Amino acid sequence: MVSFWAGYSQIFSWYTFPYLFLGVAGGILVGALPGLTASVGIILLLPLTYQLDPSTAMVMLCGMFCGAIYGGSISAILISTPGTPSAAATVLDGYPLALKGQAGKALGVATIASTIGGIISTFCLIFISPQLAKFALKFGPEEYFALMVFGLTIIGSVSGKSLTKGIIAGLFGLLIATIGLDPVTGYARFSFNNPNLMSGFPLLPVLIGLFAISEIFIQLENISQGSWKAVEHKLGQFLPTLQEMKKLSPIIILSSLLGTLIGVIPGTGGAIAAFLAYNEAKRWSKDPESFGTGNIAGVAAPEAANNGTTGGAMVPLITLGIPGDVVTAVMLGALMLIGIRPGPLMFKEHPQVINAIFAGMMMANVLMLILGLISIRFFPYVLKLPNSILFPIIFALCFLGSFSLNNSVYDMAVALGFGVLGYFMRKNGFPAVPIVLGIILGPIAEDELGHALLLSKGDWRVLFQSPLALFFYGLATFSVIFSLKRMKGLRGG
């Protein structure tokens, strides 16, 4: 039985709390360093999950998720470089405030707004996800197959500027997913009599290669361009006044709710929520002209919204098995790696993990507030960490993590191969997330399709006889049409 309070007994145990602390503190550090996103941070922690019980592992990953999304605001404010994509809107007013000598206040407001946004979204996660899971328990194989089809159409929303390249990447991911044994017949496909390929490509090295190693290659290429600038601003006052907080409170609360709502919609993410919240704060402001020149509300709104997406994005992940954004796509892989298939049955089969996620998300935000406010004066020094020290360490951790899966050099080669592949894909505008969605959701769709056809004795009409399945096909169609119109609008612009 799912109980929010039961999760706290796990969180505050001597065994679990240090890993929560590691996740949050590491997340803040990862988010603050430009180029290291929350996805990369989670992937670097994945090898640790094999040594932990599932509840502790998910608490640690949730801490990394929340900490990294907040951490992106640090470099956005201090050096005008968003540490994560979701912090891009924070630059607009955060950096001008730093130039005015109010970097400390901007960081303080970002910390408080991020915490409130995360807590509000976690409450929504706690109250929404069990109800949605009860509804999803009615799903059969045909409904799950339709849901996976809808999940695969999210590829259009995470394809960047080119829908065509996103689809190609997604199809490539589906092709990779077919390597190995057929889930229904057990027949070996595309293994070429290589024993290493009989079970397909291992997911962890693939994730490490596509996200972490390819990111290192990109960053190493950019080192000579001097993109990391020294921090020379005075921090000034750390905390906003009570009068300022009174004015900011409605903006923070509304932006948090907006971010949570957007986070629940699969394929959106923190960047969209942040810019929408920033736009609404500017629209309803009595002084809209001040936005972009150092208005503290221009920091509070996007930070509340992008952290509001953390709990929101977890809703479709744990109830339907559909990732809400790029980070939860990686967390979907993490759950599969530790032997847990997200979805409505997770609430019955692994209630202790659900309890830990609920309590862990809540405590991660509280811990983030404490660590954030304590560490404000040290943030400028973190951003001066030399690349010559940082990237070799991360590179070594990537290979160590790949090797630790099966103590196999082959897994290290897979990580390196997909790292090179990911590098050339990103250089040519091909996104990595559609590949991950294809690799993870493709086999589930194939498995559910096989079950549906076995139960119906090969009658394909069973896929279109369920009202719920037709509903998801409708959502999938809408998602495709929306993506096509969005791409057309971008080209027109």
Residue, then its C-alpha position, 0 to 999 in steps of 0.5 A: m500500500v502506498s503511503f507518503w509517510a512510510g517513505y520518510s522512515q526510509i529517507f531518514s535511515w542511516y543507509t538512505f539519507p547519505y545517498l539522498f544528500l549525494g544526489v542533491a549535492g551532486g545535482i547542484l554541482v552538475g547543474a552549475l557546470p555548463g554542459l553537464t545536464a541532469s541527464v548526464g548527472i543521473i547517468l554518472l550515478l547509474p552504476l551505483t544503483y546496482q549496489l543499492d536497493p531500488s528505493t535508495a537508488m530512486v531516492m538518489l536519482c530523484g535528488m540528482f534530478c531536483g538538484a541539477i535543475y536548480g543548479g542550472s540557475i547558478s551559472a545562468i546568473l553568474i556567467s550568463t551561461p545556463g547550466t541546463p537548458s531549462a535555465a535559459a530563461t533565467v539568464l534574461d534577468g539573472y545576469p543583468l542582476a549580477l552585473k548590478g552587484q545583486a548576484g547574491k539576491a538573484l541566487g537567493v530568489a532562484t533557490i527559494a523559488s526553485t524549492i517552492g516550485g519543487i515542493i508544489s509539484t511533489f504534492c501534485l505528484i503525490f495526489i495525482s499519480p495514485q488516481l491515474a494509476k488506478f485508472a491505468l490498471k484497466f489496461g490490457p495488452e492492446e491498451y498498453f500497445a496503444l500507449m507505447v505508440f503514443g509514447l513513441t510520438i513524443i519523438g516529435s516533441v524532442s526532435g529539436k529543429s528538425l522533425t525529420k532528423g528526430i524521426i530518423a533517430g527514433l527509427f534508428g533506436l527502434l532498429i537497435a531494439t530489434i537486435g537480440l532475441d525475439p520476445v515472443t518466438g525467442y529467435a535470434r535477430f541481427s546477432f550475426n552469431n556474436p554471443n555479445l549481441m544475443s541480448g542486444f546492446p546493454l542499455l547503460p553503456v548506450l545511455i552513457g555513450l549517447f549522453a555523457i561521452s558525446e557531451i564530453f567530446i562536444q565540450l572538449e571541442n569548445i574549450s579553445q573558444g573560452s566559453w567559460k568566463a571568470v566570475e568577477h561580480k560582487l554577490g551582495q545581499f543573499l536573501p530578498t527582503l520580506q516586502e520583495m518576497k510578498k510581491l514575488s509569492p503570487i508569481i512563484i506559486l502560479s509559475s510553480l503550478l504552470g510548470t507542474l501542468i506542463g511537466v505532466i504533458p509528455g515531451t515538454g520539459g523545463a525549458i518550455a515551462a520556464f519561458l512560458a512562466y517568464n512570459e506570463a510574469k512579464r505580461w501581468s507585470k506593472d513594469p514589463e519594460s524592466f524585464g530583461t534589465g534585472n527584474i527579480a521576478g524574471v528570475a523567480a518565475p522561470e526557476a519556480a516553473n522549471n523546478g515545477t516540472t520535476g514532480g510533474a514529469m514524474v507523474p506519467l513516468i511512474t503511472l504510465g511508463i511514459p517519460g515526461d521529459v529528457v531527464t525522465a527518459v533517462m530515469l525510465g532507463a534507470l528503473m528498467l536497469i534495476g528491474i522495475r517496470p514503471g506503470p500502474l502495477m508499480f503501485k501494487e508490486h513496488p509500493q516501497v519504491i513509490n513511497a521512497i520517490f514521494a518522500g525523496m522528492m519532497m526531502a530533496n527540495v528541502l535539502m536543496l534549499i538548505l544546501g543552496l543558501i549555505s553554498i551561495r558564497f562558494f558558487p563562483y569558485v565551483l564555476k572556476l573548476p578547470n576543464s583539464i581536471l573536470f572532463p578527464i574525471i568524468f571520462a574515467l567515470c563513464f568507462l568505469g560505470s560501463f565496465s561495472l555493469n558486467n565487468s566487461v570490456y565489451d560494454m566499455a567498447v559499446a559506450l565508446g562506440f555510441g559516444v562517437l555516434g552521439y557526437f557525430m549525430r549532435k554535430n549534424g543536428f540529430p537528437a539523442v533522446p529519440i534513440v533512447l525512446g526507441i530503444i526503451l519503448g520499442p521492445i515494450a510495444e513489441d512485447e504487448l503487441g505479441h501478447a495481444l495477437l496471441l490472445s486474439k489468435g492473430d486477429w489484428r482487429v483487437l488493436f482497434q476494439s478498445p475505447l482506451a486504445l482508440f483514445f491513445y491512438g487519437l492522442a498519438t495522431f494529435s501529437v504528430i499533427f502538433s509536431l508537424k505544425r510546430m516544425k512548419g511554424l519554425r520554418g516559417g519564422 
